Amino acid sequence: MDFWFTRGLSFLPIFVIVWTYLTFTISYIISVSRGDVDPGFPYISDTGARRPESSIFGQMLNITAAFALACLYVRYKQVESFLIKLSDHDVRKVYRVNKISWYFGIAISLGMSLVANFQETSVLGVHLFGALLTFGGGTVYEFMQTYITYKMHPEVNGLVVAHVRLGISILSVVFITTTFIASSIAQVPVKFHWAPEDHGYAAHLASTIAEWLLAATFLSYFYTFIRDFQVITMDVEPNNRCDNLHHSINGAIPVQSHQEERTPLIA
């Protein structure tokens, strides 16, 4: 039976969304139940800063980073495959922006891995750098892909998805700006327990809420990829450079065409 979430490679963005929310939920429940953080909107990283939740948070977020990289690579190749449908003028622009957005996609995944592996309680600078790569790079990536979506109208996609992606991108700017400005006003680097009477509490609360909303908008951008990914598959073509594994590359015997194989990249 053909389900909507099994068509093409649509499972990739679906997995990223579901797995990431599951990561945040599990680390939040464990950290709150242990009293490591307050239940009222801690920073996402605070919920994964102490053991044992830090180990769970780190492992699950590393998996998210790997699947996010795969998802962004598929998007990069999908846009590349549609370039032939665009005018010569648009092809050059879309090609450049798509290539740059792929580099940002790598930075996003690297940032998530840094956030996962370097807790704020151990190496704060690296952790913050990873968060900047993830959310800052992610916001730039959203605008670049939104630009591509508009440029690919009407040959490839409609305007509705372009407008939706633009709206998500604008919200990301609002939330990331609020997060950083409010955290600067709070002027407390790492603090797990807050009371309403504490200095900077209001700014801290605004910063944490904005961070959760920023993560939600970032994941909602992946949601817009689901329909696009339902119509794409990717194949890998192994091509041995010699007829057995006893030869070096320099002394390779050319492979006959019947020894080549075409296999789905993801079966």
Secondary structure by P-SEA (a helix, b strand, c coil): cccccccccaaaaaaaaaaaaaaaaaaaaaaaaacccccccccccccccccaaaaaaaaaaaaaaaaaaaaaaaaaaaaaaacccccaaaaaaaaaaaaaaaaaaaaaaaaaaaaacccccccaaaaaaaaaaaaaaaaaaaaaaaaaaaaaccccccaaaaaaaaaaaaaaaaaaaaaaaaaaaacccccccccccccaaaaaaaaaaaaaaaaaaaaaaaaaaccccccbbbbbbbbbcccccccccccccccccccbbbbbccc
